[in-house]
Amino acid sequence: MKVIITGGGGFLGQVLAKEILLRGKLRNSKSELREVKEIVIADVVQPKELLFPILRESSRSNGGILKFEIGDVSSNEYCKSLVLTTNNNDDDDDKNNSEDGLTIFHLGAVMSGTGESNFELAMNVNLHGTMNMLEAARKWHERNPNNVRCTFIFTSAGATIGSGHEADWVTKDDVISDSTRATPHTTYGMTKVRYVTLRYARFISFDFCFFFQLATILTT
């Protein structure tokens, strides 16, 4: 199985990569437990440091399965290069790595502060970048001979819900459920809502998992 983590160079992405390495296996769309043969951390910059020894030990430079791909998800070609095999010498290895399944953890996004100051960037990365990754995964599925579907996992945020404005459908004291109506107040929240409602799973053979990051994570 091949695993791709977009926005994976930060704290959350590295924690996720570490946990996958420790487990060694993930379930594909057929609920088959498969060995993870390749983990791709995709981000706009190379991480300044790797936070956990297992990441360094598992990097390609040390003969491991972890590799880094630097680029921007707003580029359709970059997203396709993460997912699809090519015609170079590594083609057979890459095909073998993903033939048992492909899991994409889509963490990459422009956050609220930058999103408000640079609307175009937020739209390109958060909305169009997600579309690019979904399309790349769809192309992978079309080329996959084993009929294993891609598992696409992406993060939403509390910014999709809002809270504190009189026009909101929820207050800070309400319990948020799957039926809670979204009322975003920021560009970041709006873009998150938009790709949650794309409903790709209705039309394309994906396994979708949604999880909502409602807490702020602080590190020292």
C-alpha positions in Angstrom: 0.0 0.0 0.0 1.1 3.5 -0.7 0.3 6.4 1.7 0.4 10.1 0.8 0.2 12.8 3.4 -0.2 16.3 2.0 0.9 19.1 4.2 2.8 16.4 5.9 5.9 18.3 6.9 4.3 19.9 10.0 3.6 18.6 13.4 0.4 16.7 12.7 1.8 15.2 9.5 4.9 14.0 11.2 2.9 12.5 14.1 0.7 10.7 11.6 3.6 9.4 9.6 5.2 8.1 12.8 2.1 6.2 13.8 1.7 4.6 10.4 5.4 3.5 10.5 4.9 2.0 13.9 1.8 0.1 12.8 3.3 -1.0 9.6 0.0 -1.9 8.0 -3.3 -0.2 7.1 -6.6 -1.5 5.8 -7.5 -0.9 2.2 -11.0 -0.4 0.8 -11.7 -4.1 1.0 -10.9 -4.1 4.7 -7.7 -6.1 3.9 -4.8 -5.4 6.2 -1.9 -4.6 3.9 1.7 -3.7 4.5 2.5 0.0 4.0 5.4 -0.1 1.4 5.7 3.7 0.8 4.9 6.9 2.6 5.1 10.2 0.8 5.2 13.4 2.8 4.1 16.1 0.4 4.6 19.8 1.3 5.6 23.1 -0.1 8.9 23.1 1.8 11.2 20.4 3.2 10.7 20.1 6.9 13.4 21.9 8.9 13.7 19.0 11.2 12.2 15.5 11.6 10.6 15.4 15.1 10.9 11.6 15.7 13.9 9.3 15.3 11.7 6.7 13.4 11.2 9.3 10.6 14.9 9.7 10.1 15.5 6.0 10.3 12.8 5.3 7.7 13.7 7.9 5.2 14.7 6.9 1.7 18.2 8.3 2.3 18.6 5.6 4.9 17.0 2.9 2.8 13.5 3.2 4.2 10.0 3.7 2.8 9.5 7.4 3.7 10.2 10.0 1.1 9.5 13.7 0.6 8.0 15.4 -2.4 8.2 19.2 -2.5 5.5 21.0 -4.4 2.2 22.8 -4.3 -1.2 21.0 -4.4 -2.6 23.9 -6.4 -0.6 22.4 -9.3 -2.6 19.7 -11.0 0.6 18.1 -12.4 2.2 17.9 -8.9 -0.8 16.1 -7.5 -0.8 13.6 -10.4 2.9 13.0 -9.9 2.2 12.1 -6.2 -0.4 9.5 -7.1 0.2 8.1 -10.5 3.0 6.0 -11.8 5.2 7.3 -14.5 7.3 5.9 -17.3 10.6 6.2 -15.6 12.8 3.5 -14.0 10.9 3.6 -10.8 7.6 2.8 -12.5 7.5 -0.9 -11.5 8.4 -0.2 -7.9 5.7 2.5 -7.6 3.1 0.3 -9.1 3.9 -2.5 -6.7 3.7 -0.1 -3.8 0.1 1.0 -4.6 -1.4 -2.1 -6.1 -2.8 -3.2 -2.7 -4.3 0.2 -2.1 -3.8 3.9 -1.9 -4.6 6.0 1.1 -4.4 9.8 1.0 -4.4 11.9 4.1 -5.1 15.4 2.8 -3.9 17.8 5.5 -2.5 20.6 3.3 -4.3 23.9 3.7 -3.8 27.7 4.0 -4.9 28.7 7.5 -7.1 31.6 8.5 -4.6 34.4 8.9 -2.9 33.9 5.5 -6.3 33.0 4.0 -7.8 36.4 4.9 -4.8 38.4 3.6 -4.4 36.3 0.5 -7.8 35.1 -0.8 -6.5 33.8 -4.1 -3.9 31.7 -2.4 -6.4 30.2 0.0 -8.8 29.3 -2.9 -6.0 27.8 -5.0 -4.6 25.6 -2.2 -7.7 24.8 -0.1 -10.3 24.4 -2.8 -8.6 23.8 -6.1 -5.8 21.8 -4.4 -8.3 19.4 -2.9 -10.0 19.1 -6.3 -6.6 18.3 -7.8 -5.9 15.6 -5.3 -9.4 14.1 -5.8 -9.0 14.0 -9.5 -5.5 12.4 -9.2 -7.0 9.7 -7.0 -9.8 9.2 -9.5 -7.3 8.7 -12.2 -5.4 6.2 -10.0 -8.6 4.2 -9.5 -9.2 4.0 -13.3 -5.7 2.6 -13.8 -5.8 0.2 -10.9 -6.4 -3.4 -12.2 -7.3 -4.9 -8.8 -10.4 -2.7 -8.3 -9.2 -1.5 -5.0 -10.6 1.9 -4.2 -8.7 4.9 -2.9 -9.3 5.9 0.7 -9.3 9.7 0.9 -9.1 11.2 4.4 -9.2 14.9 4.9 -9.5 17.3 7.8 -12.1 19.9 8.3 -12.1 22.4 11.2 -14.1 24.2 13.8 -14.0 27.2 11.4 -16.7 25.5 9.3 -19.2 25.8 12.2 -18.6 29.3 13.5 -19.8 30.2 17.0 -20.3 33.4 18.9 -22.2 35.3 16.2 -25.9 35.8 16.6 -26.5 34.5 13.0 -24.8 31.2 13.8 -26.8 28.0 14.0 -24.8 26.9 17.0 -23.6 28.5 20.1 -20.6 27.6 22.3 -22.9 25.5 24.5 -24.5 23.4 21.8 -23.5 19.9 20.9 -22.2 19.7 17.3 -23.5 16.7 15.3 -23.3 15.6 11.6 -26.4 17.5 10.9 -25.2 20.8 12.3 -25.4 23.6 9.7 -22.1 25.2 8.7 -21.8 29.0 9.1 -18.2 29.9 8.4 -17.0 33.4 8.9 -13.5 33.1 7.4 -12.1 32.2 4.0 -10.4 29.2 5.6 -13.7 28.0 7.0 -15.6 28.6 3.7 -13.1 26.6 1.6 -13.3 23.7 4.1 -17.1 23.7 3.8 -17.0 23.8 0.0 -14.9 20.7 -0.4 -16.8 18.8 2.3 -20.0 19.4 0.2 -18.4 18.4 -3.1 -19.8 14.9 -2.4 -17.3 13.2 -4.7 -18.3 9.9 -3.2 -21.7 10.0 -4.8 -20.2 9.9 -8.3 -16.8 8.3 -8.0 -15.6 5.0 -6.4 -13.8 6.3 -3.3 -13.8 5.3 0.3 -14.2 8.6 2.2 -13.5 9.3 5.8 -14.1 12.7 7.3 -12.7 13.9 10.6 -13.2 17.3 12.1 -10.3 19.0 13.9 -12.2 21.1 16.4 -9.5 21.8 18.9 -6.5 24.1 18.6 -3.2 22.2 19.0 -0.4 24.2 20.7 3.2 23.1 20.8 6.1 24.6 22.6 
